[in-house]
Amino acid sequence: MLLQGRPSALHVALLFYNFFLEPSAVLAFNLDTSHVIKKDGEPGSLFGFSLAMHRQLNPDKRMLLIGAPRARALGKQTANITGGLYQCEITQSSDCERIVFDNEENVLTENKENQWMGVTVQSQGPGGKIVTCAHRYQRRLFVNSPQESLDITGRCYVLSQDLTIDLSSDEDGGNWNFCEGRARGHEMFGSCQQGLAATFTKDYHYVVFGAPGAYNWKGIVRVEQKNNTLLEMGVYDDGPYEVGDENLLNPELVPLPANSYLGFSLDSGHRITRSRGLTVVAGAPRANHSGAVVLLKKENDVSNRLLVEHILHGPGLASSFGYDVAVVDLNNDGWQDIVVGAPQFYMKNRDIGGAVYVYINQAGRWERITPIRLNGTKDSMFGIAVENIGDINQDSYEDIAIGAPYDDGGAGNVYIYHGSAQGIKTSPAQILSGKAHNVRLFGYSLAGNMDLDSNSYPDVAVGSLSDTALIYRARPVISIRRDVKISPQEIDLTIKTCGDSICFTVEACFTYKANTASYNQRLTISYSVEADGDRRKQALSSRVMFLNKSRTETDYQFNGTLDLRAQKQETCIKIKAKLKDNIKDKMNSIPIEVSAEIVGKRQKTRNGLPQLMPILDSSLPSKDVTEVNFVKEGCGSDHICRSNLKMDYQLYYKPNSQDAYTPLPIKRNIPVFHLSYDRKDLALQVTVSNMNGDDAYEAKLVGTFRDTLSYSGVRSNQTPPIIFTANQNGSQAECELGNPFKRDSKTTFYIILNTVDINPTTTTEIDIDLQLQTTSEQENTAPVKIKAKVIIELPLSVTGEAKPNQVSFGGVVKGESAMKTEDEIGSLITYTFRINNSWKSSVTASLHIKWPKWNKDGKWLLYLVKVTASGPQDILCSPESEINSLKHIQESSASRTKREIGERKTVVRKSLLSGKNKVLTCDGDIKCVVLKCPLQGLDGTVVELRSRLWNSTFIEDYASLSHLLIVVRASLVLHTQAKNIILKTPDTDVTVTVSPESAVAQHGGVPWWIILVAVLAGVLILALLVFLLWKCGFFKRSKREDSVPRYHAVRIRKETPEYKDGNVKLDPLEKKQWMTTWVDNESYS
C-alpha cells in the first residue's frame, strides 16, 4: 500500500473520503486580515502542502519554509517530478526561492520520480536544523535482472540553519533512511515510507520519524539523536529508539493491528505523562477502524525500544482520529495538553463533519481525562490539520489553529481557539477565510509559534492545495484603562447647583498597557461618555444631558479623541452634565459609561511591511461604568429604601342585568367562572399597601393576561384616579401606584377584563400574572399567579311540540300484515323539535330522540313514518332503518284519510269506563330506540318526525284506561372532549295524551238491564212528547176554506169565434193570473 502524503481531494484516496462544507462566518481578533502576505507557487506543484517557520541567526533572517511535493525536478535529476522545498521572505512580494539539495540521482540504485520531497518540513527553532522528507523515495534492487524490484523506503534530509548541507556534519544530508537495508516486503520494511511525518523534540536533542508503512502498515516511530558531540548538548550519545525495537525488529512489539498507520502524525514534549522525561505522541488514524494516538517513551538508556505509556482511542468509526496531533499547554499549568484531529468524524443528525479532541492534562493521569470535542460543520474535514501556534494574543495561554479545507464550499477556513485557565475557550476567537483571498482548500497545512515580523507576537501561516500559502501577522494587543470620577457623588434633588437645574461633573482619565513591554507606540483613541445606557436599551429616555457637546451628538452622549503618548502615560478630560427636569426614576442611580477605541491611522512601513495597528484585548470589558446616586427621601438612615409592598386580590363577575360585581364562587380553593351569554364581564379586585415600609419609588403593578383575557378598563374611587396603560392587544397593563408610593399608603381598584377571546373548545382555565415593581428594595417581587377554572355554559337549547297533543284510538283490531296504508295504523302525530342558540361557537352537537317504539310485549306503540329537517345544511338521522321500517305500508291520500276517519266515527260510542290512566316513558317498561340527528349548524335547525299511533296495540292493551300519556324525550349531545362545557337546556319532553273513542266488548259486554231501562225511558219520553204536541193541536187537520184564500171578481163576457173566409178566427185563450182554477164550462151568469 502506497502512502502519498496526507490525503487530499487531489491525491491518495486510499485512506479517506473527501467532503465539502457550508460557509462560515468570519470572526476577528488579533490576526490581521487586511495585510495578508500571499505566496504563490508553481501550478500543480502542491506548493503549501507543508509549512514550517524558521529563523536563521547568522545572519538574522526570518522566513517561511514551504513544501511543494509535486514540484518539478532540479537540473541534475533525471526524474521529471520530484518535489522540493522553498524559502519565502516575509515581504509583500512573491519572493520564494527553491532550496537546492538532493540535486543528484543514481538511476541504478534509486528512483526519485514522484518521491514527494517536501511532504513534511520542520524547523528545530531559532538557529536550529531543518528536516524535510520524501516518503515515496524508492530504492532499486537487482537492476536489469528478472528480480528487479522497488522498495518504497522513504528518505529524509537534514539541513543546517542557513538551509545548506554542512558536509563536515554527520547530521546534515540525506542519510536519514533507516528502513534501507532491512528485511524487504510489505510485512517488514519494503513499504516503509519513512518521513510522512517528522519532527524535532522540544529539547533539540532528538529527531523523530514516522514510517506508517512498516510491518504491513502497522507503522513505527523512530527516535534518533540529532547531535553527536558531548559539547553541543552536554549529554552522552544515546539511541536510536524504535517501536518494535531497533535490534529485534519484532512487529509483535507494535501495539496496534495491521493497517493502523502508526507514525502518520507526530509531536513530542516533556511533562505529558510524568514530571520528567520525553514523551512522543504518534497518531495512527486507521487503528481499529477509528484511529488512535499512542504515547511513547524510551525504555531506558541501554535499550533501543520505545514503550507504550498510554493509548487514546478514537470514539467514532472511520473518524481518522489521530490524522494530526499537537502538543500544547493551553492552561499554562506546566503540563502539556494534547490536541487530536479527527477530520472524518461524522454525526448525521447534527450536521457535524470533522472534530478535534482536546485533552487537558491532569498531572499525567490520562485515564481520568474526558476530552473536549470541538465540532466542525458538515463535510468540512475539520481537524485535518491542528497546530500549536503559540500565545498569539500574549495572555499567557498558548493557542491552537485548526484547518477545515473543505469548509465554505471547498474554499476552506481556519479556526483559531484561545487557551485559558480552564483549558480552552470552545468558541473560536477568529476564523480565517480562504474565500476572501480566492483560495481553494485553504487550511490543509498550518504553521505558527514564531514571530516573523519582529513585533513580539507569533504569527500564523496557512497552506492550501491550490499552490498558495498565506501569512497572517498578529497585531499587538493592548488594554485601555479608564478611571472615572464624578462630582458630586450624590445628587440632592432639593438643591439646584446650576441656575434652576442640577448639574454634576464627569472626569475620565485614560492610559494604555500592551501585553508586551516592548510595544510603546503613540496611540490616538476615540472616547465616548454615555449616560443612562440601560434605560435607552429599554426604549426609555435618558435623565441626563451633557453640556458643551457638538450639535451632531445626542443629549445623553459626549464623544471626542485624544492621544496617549506611551504606555502608562495618563490623559484626562472633564465633562459637565445636567439633570433633566421632572424625572420619574429618582431611585435608581444614573450609570455613566466610558468607552474607548483605537483610531486607525496610516502606519509606517517597517522592513518592507506596513506596521499593524494594535487591537484592544477582547477578554476585557469594553467600557467602565460609574454610578451617580440620588439622596433619597422617605428612606432609612443608610439612604436605602426598603419598601413593604403587599397585594391582595379577588376575582369578581357581573351579570349583564346588574351593576354590582359579585365574587366568583370557590370550589376546592379555586375560583370558578361560569361564562355564559349573559355573564361575560370579569373583574379583578386588587388592594396594594405599603404598611410599615419605606417609600416605594416608581411603584407600579404589572398585569399580564393570557390569550383568553385582555385588559378592558379600570374602576377606582381614588383621587387622583388610578392610571393604567395597556399594550395594543390588551395582553399586558401597567398601573402607576406612585413615585413614591408613600409609607403606610393603601389603594384598591378593579381591573376590568374582557373575555371575548375565550374559546369554548380549548379554554379550561384563565391565568393572570400580577407583579409589584419598585426601584426600592423590596422582598418577594416574584409574579403572583392567579388561576380560575372556566365553566362554559352554552345557551344552546331544544324545544318540542306534538300536533295534535291529544289523540284517541278505537275501532277494530287489525293485524300488521293486513295493513296497506299508513292511515290504517292509527292517528297521525307530528313531533317538531327546534334548536335555539343565541351564542355562536365552534362546538358541534347531535340531537338524540328517545322514540317509544314498542311496549314491553314488543307491540308497536308509535310507528315512525318520516323524518324531515330544515337548517343550515341537510340532516340525516340514524338509524335510517327505524324510519318506515314496514316497507309495504304506503302513505295515504288526504281524502281517503278523512273518509275513513268519518266512517270510524259513525260506529263509536263514548266510553263509560272508570278514570284509570298511565304514563309511558322510555325510562319505564316500554322499549325505545334512539334516533341520532347530527346538527351541522347549531342555530335555526328544525327536526320534524311524522308518526302514527298503533291503534291495534292500544285497543288490545290499553282500552281499559281512561287515558295514557306518551312521553318522547329529545336531548342535545355535544361533540367535544372538553369537560367544562355545559348546556343551558339540554333536554325537552313532549307529551301526547291518548284516550279510547268507544266502549269495546270487554268483560262480557253491557248488562241487559241497562239496555231495558234505556228502552223504557226512551218510550216514556216519546209518549210524553206526543201528548204535549197533541195538547198544542199539533195533530188537528185544517179545513179547505181555512186554507184557500178568497178573491173579489168581475164577470167578463165569454169570447165568441169569428168566421172569415170559411175559417174560424179565435183569439188565443190565456189563463188569468188572478184565477186559481180554470174551468172551461163555468157559467158566467
Secondary structure, DSSP 8 states (H G I E B T S, - for coil): ----SS--SSS--SS-------------SSB-SSS-EEEE--TTS-TTSEEEEEEEETTEEEEEEEEETT-B--TT-S-SB-BEEEEEESSSS---EE--------TTTEE-TT--EEEEEEE-STT--EEEEETT-EEEESTTSTT-EEE--BEEEEE-TTSS--TT-SSSEEEE-TTTTS--STTTTTT--BTSEEEE-TTSSEEEEEETTHHHHTBEEEEEES---HHHHSS-----EETT-TTT--GGGSSS-TT--BTSEEEEEESSSSSSSEEEEEEETTGGGTBEEEEEEE--TT--BEEEEEEEE-SSTT--BTSEEEEE-SS-SSS-EEEEEEEEEEEGGGTEEEEEEEE--STT-GGG---EEEEEETT--BTSEEEEEE-TT-SSS-EEEEEETTHHHHT-EEEEE-EETTEE-SS-SEEEESGGGT-SSEEEEEEEEE-SSSSSS-EEEEEESSSEEEEE-B--EEEEEEEEEEESSEE-TT--SBTTBEEEEEEEEEEEEESSTT----EEEEEEEEE-HHHHHTT---SEEESS--TTS-TTEEEEEEEE-STT--EEEEEEEEE-TT-S--SS-EEEEEEEEE------EETTEE----EE-TTS-SEEEEEEEE--SSS-TTS--B---EEEEEEEEE-TT-SS-EE--EETTEEEEEEBTTB-EEEEEEEEE-TT---BTTEEEEEEE-TT-EEEEEE---SS--EEEE-TTSSEEEEEEETTB-TT-EEEEEEEEE-TT--TTT--EEEEEEEEE-SSB-S--S-EEEEEEEEEEEEEEEEEEEESSEEEE-S----TTT--BGGGT--EEEEEEEEEESS--S-EEEEEEEEEEE-TTS-BSEEEEEEEEESSS----B-GGGSS--TT-B---HHHHHHHHHHHHTT---------EEEE-TTTTSEEEEEEEEESSSSS-EEEEEEEE-HHHHHHHSTTSSEEEEEEEEEEEEE---TTEEEEE-EEEEEEEEEE-S--S-TT-S-HHHHHHHHHHHHHHHHHHHHHHHHTTTT----HHHHS-------------EEETTEEE-------TT-S---TT----
